Amino acid sequence: MSIFAPTHKLIAPAGEETPVMLFSQSESHKYRVMSEIEYLEGSEAIYEWHPCQGVTYRGFVLNGLKILPLEVSPGWHYSRVNSTAN
């Protein structure tokens, strides 16, 4: 089994943040939203996310929930490595 590696966070109306992974569904533009518990138990994802519709549960839009990408830690800096550097 691979390791749970969250890519996004599910944010509840009260501000709680849950790390989640998004899995593309080939038959639609929706993504399955998988929490760590669901991932480790091998259970089905409860929520789906669509870029235009937002978070849904069994086809019903849940207006209070949001999906946001995880932020890069403040200490991280990206740089390009030039392989031809002297």
C-alpha positions in Angstrom: 0.0 0.0 0.0 1.3 3.5 -0.8 1.6 6.2 1.7 -1.2 8.8 2.2 0.2 12.0 0.6 -2.4 14.8 0.9 -2.5 17.3 -2.0 -5.4 19.5 -0.8 -7.3 20.5 2.3 -11.0 20.2 2.9 -12.2 23.2 4.8 -15.4 23.1 6.9 -17.6 26.1 7.6 -16.3 26.3 11.2 -12.7 26.5 9.8 -11.6 22.9 10.5 -9.1 21.7 7.9 -8.7 18.1 6.9 -5.8 17.0 4.6 -7.2 15.1 1.6 -6.0 13.6 -1.7 -8.0 14.1 -4.9 -8.4 11.2 -7.3 -9.5 11.9 -10.9 -12.6 10.1 -12.2 -12.1 9.3 -15.9 -15.8 9.3 -16.7 -16.3 12.9 -15.5 -14.5 16.1 -14.5 -15.1 15.2 -10.8 -12.6 14.1 -8.3 -13.0 11.8 -5.4 -12.0 13.5 -2.1 -10.2 10.9 0.1 -9.3 11.6 3.7 -6.5 9.7 5.4 -9.0 7.4 7.3 -10.8 6.5 4.1 -7.5 5.9 2.3 -6.0 3.7 5.0 -9.3 1.7 5.4 -9.7 1.3 1.7 -13.2 2.6 1.9 -15.0 4.7 -0.7 -14.7 8.5 -0.7 -17.6 10.3 0.9 -17.2 13.5 -1.0 -16.6 14.5 -4.6 -15.3 17.8 -5.9 -15.8 19.5 -9.2 -14.0 22.8 -10.1 -17.3 24.6 -11.0 -19.8 22.8 -8.7 -17.6 22.6 -5.5 -17.9 19.7 -3.0 -20.8 17.3 -3.4 -22.2 14.4 -1.5 -24.2 11.9 -3.5 -24.9 14.6 -6.1 -26.0 17.2 -3.6 -23.8 20.4 -3.5 -22.4 21.2 0.0 -22.0 24.9 -0.1 -20.2 25.2 3.2 -17.2 23.0 2.3 -14.2 24.1 0.2 -11.3 22.4 -1.3 -8.0 24.3 -1.4 -4.5 23.2 -2.4 -2.0 22.7 0.4 0.2 25.7 0.8 4.0 25.5 0.4 5.7 25.8 3.7 7.2 29.3 4.4 10.8 27.9 4.5 10.6 26.4 1.0 12.1 28.2 -1.9 12.0 26.9 -5.5 15.0 27.2 -7.7 16.0 25.9 -11.1 19.2 23.9 -11.3 21.2 24.6 -14.4 23.0 21.4 -15.4 25.4 23.2 -17.6 26.7 25.5 -14.9 30.4 25.8 -14.4 
